[in-house]
Amino acid sequence: MIMYILSVWLHVLLACIWVGGMIYTAAIVIPFAVKQSPDERQRIIRGQARKFRMIGWTSVVLLVITGYYNATQRLGVKGIGDLFVKDFWLRRKLEIFVLMVLLILFHDIMSMRAAKQSQGSPDTAPGNRLGSIAAAIATLLALIILYCSVRIVRG
């Protein structure tokens, strides 16, 4: 029982880190950066992204591990295939989670590609509109995932 409680606590903490970082970026970093010169804007955004990337992706991997463990303990999930048939809200959460991760992966790949193709410093590479849209959609999906999480435990 203590392992389950610790796993749920860690899962919620990791979700706070992941979603909180996404919201902080969208609500604080981007609006602040937009008011700066184009070079400074990219330096701010790319600097923040570089700092958060390792924390964010580590959180995602640990969310998958703790989420699977929690599902086995709470819902009696016996295997990965069982995750998608055991509970309506769990299935929605997983589907949206996969889509969110793919959008963030797309965003990161496009951003790194733009930085590598830049003639100057990677910090001053032009912005990536399609990647930015993907990140914005992923942030909204993260909020929907939180709603699905509440529905899993509260019905």
Secondary structure as a PSIPRED ss2 file (coil, helix, strand):
# PSIPRED VFORMAT (PSIPRED V4.0)

   1 M C   1.000  0.000  0.000
   2 I H   0.000  1.000  0.000
   3 M H   0.000  1.000  0.000
   4 Y H   0.000  1.000  0.000
   5 I H   0.000  1.000  0.000
   6 L H   0.000  1.000  0.000
   7 S H   0.000  1.000  0.000
   8 V H   0.000  1.000  0.000
   9 W H   0.000  1.000  0.000
  10 L H   0.000  1.000  0.000
  11 H H   0.000  1.000  0.000
  12 V H   0.000  1.000  0.000
  13 L H   0.000  1.000  0.000
  14 L H   0.000  1.000  0.000
  15 A H   0.000  1.000  0.000
  16 C H   0.000  1.000  0.000
  17 I H   0.000  1.000  0.000
  18 W H   0.000  1.000  0.000
  19 V H   0.000  1.000  0.000
  20 G H   0.000  1.000  0.000
  21 G H   0.000  1.000  0.000
  22 M H   0.000  1.000  0.000
  23 I H   0.000  1.000  0.000
  24 Y H   0.000  1.000  0.000
  25 T H   0.000  1.000  0.000
  26 A H   0.000  1.000  0.000
  27 A H   0.000  1.000  0.000
  28 I H   0.000  1.000  0.000
  29 V H   0.000  1.000  0.000
  30 I H   0.000  1.000  0.000
  31 P H   0.000  1.000  0.000
  32 F H   0.000  1.000  0.000
  33 A H   0.000  1.000  0.000
  34 V H   0.000  1.000  0.000
  35 K C   1.000  0.000  0.000
  36 Q C   1.000  0.000  0.000
  37 S C   1.000  0.000  0.000
  38 P H   0.000  1.000  0.000
  39 D H   0.000  1.000  0.000
  40 E H   0.000  1.000  0.000
  41 R H   0.000  1.000  0.000
  42 Q H   0.000  1.000  0.000
  43 R H   0.000  1.000  0.000
  44 I H   0.000  1.000  0.000
  45 I H   0.000  1.000  0.000
  46 R H   0.000  1.000  0.000
  47 G H   0.000  1.000  0.000
  48 Q H   0.000  1.000  0.000
  49 A H   0.000  1.000  0.000
  50 R H   0.000  1.000  0.000
  51 K H   0.000  1.000  0.000
  52 F H   0.000  1.000  0.000
  53 R H   0.000  1.000  0.000
  54 M H   0.000  1.000  0.000
  55 I H   0.000  1.000  0.000
  56 G H   0.000  1.000  0.000
  57 W H   0.000  1.000  0.000
  58 T H   0.000  1.000  0.000
  59 S H   0.000  1.000  0.000
  60 V H   0.000  1.000  0.000
  61 V H   0.000  1.000  0.000
  62 L H   0.000  1.000  0.000
  63 L H   0.000  1.000  0.000
  64 V H   0.000  1.000  0.000
  65 I H   0.000  1.000  0.000
  66 T H   0.000  1.000  0.000
  67 G H   0.000  1.000  0.000
  68 Y H   0.000  1.000  0.000
  69 Y H   0.000  1.000  0.000
  70 N H   0.000  1.000  0.000
  71 A H   0.000  1.000  0.000
  72 T H   0.000  1.000  0.000
  73 Q H   0.000  1.000  0.000
  74 R H   0.000  1.000  0.000
  75 L C   1.000  0.000  0.000
  76 G C   1.000  0.000  0.000
  77 V C   1.000  0.000  0.000
  78 K C   1.000  0.000  0.000
  79 G C   1.000  0.000  0.000
  80 I H   0.000  1.000  0.000
  81 G H   0.000  1.000  0.000
  82 D H   0.000  1.000  0.000
  83 L H   0.000  1.000  0.000
  84 F C   1.000  0.000  0.000
  85 V C   1.000  0.000  0.000
  86 K C   1.000  0.000  0.000
  87 D C   1.000  0.000  0.000
  88 F H   0.000  1.000  0.000
  89 W H   0.000  1.000  0.000
  90 L H   0.000  1.000  0.000
  91 R H   0.000  1.000  0.000
  92 R H   0.000  1.000  0.000
  93 K H   0.000  1.000  0.000
  94 L H   0.000  1.000  0.000
  95 E H   0.000  1.000  0.000
  96 I H   0.000  1.000  0.000
  97 F H   0.000  1.000  0.000
  98 V H   0.000  1.000  0.000
  99 L H   0.000  1.000  0.000
 100 M H   0.000  1.000  0.000
 101 V H   0.000  1.000  0.000
 102 L H   0.000  1.000  0.000
 103 L H   0.000  1.000  0.000
 104 I H   0.000  1.000  0.000
 105 L H   0.000  1.000  0.000
 106 F H   0.000  1.000  0.000
 107 H H   0.000  1.000  0.000
 108 D H   0.000  1.000  0.000
 109 I H   0.000  1.000  0.000
 110 M H   0.000  1.000  0.000
 111 S H   0.000  1.000  0.000
 112 M H   0.000  1.000  0.000
 113 R H   0.000  1.000  0.000
 114 A H   0.000  1.000  0.000
 115 A H   0.000  1.000  0.000
 116 K H   0.000  1.000  0.000
 117 Q H   0.000  1.000  0.000
 118 S C   1.000  0.000  0.000
 119 Q C   1.000  0.000  0.000
 120 G C   1.000  0.000  0.000
 121 S C   1.000  0.000  0.000
 122 P H   0.000  1.000  0.000
 123 D H   0.000  1.000  0.000
 124 T H   0.000  1.000  0.000
 125 A C   1.000  0.000  0.000
 126 P C   1.000  0.000  0.000
 127 G C   1.000  0.000  0.000
 128 N C   1.000  0.000  0.000
 129 R H   0.000  1.000  0.000
 130 L H   0.000  1.000  0.000
 131 G H   0.000  1.000  0.000
 132 S H   0.000  1.000  0.000
 133 I H   0.000  1.000  0.000
 134 A H   0.000  1.000  0.000
 135 A H   0.000  1.000  0.000
 136 A H   0.000  1.000  0.000
 137 I H   0.000  1.000  0.000
 138 A H   0.000  1.000  0.000
 139 T H   0.000  1.000  0.000
 140 L H   0.000  1.000  0.000
 141 L H   0.000  1.000  0.000
 142 A H   0.000  1.000  0.000
 143 L H   0.000  1.000  0.000
 144 I H   0.000  1.000  0.000
 145 I H   0.000  1.000  0.000
 146 L H   0.000  1.000  0.000
 147 Y H   0.000  1.000  0.000
 148 C H   0.000  1.000  0.000
 149 S H   0.000  1.000  0.000
 150 V H   0.000  1.000  0.000
 151 R H   0.000  1.000  0.000
 152 I H   0.000  1.000  0.000
 153 V H   0.000  1.000  0.000
 154 R H   0.000  1.000  0.000
 155 G C   1.000  0.000  0.000
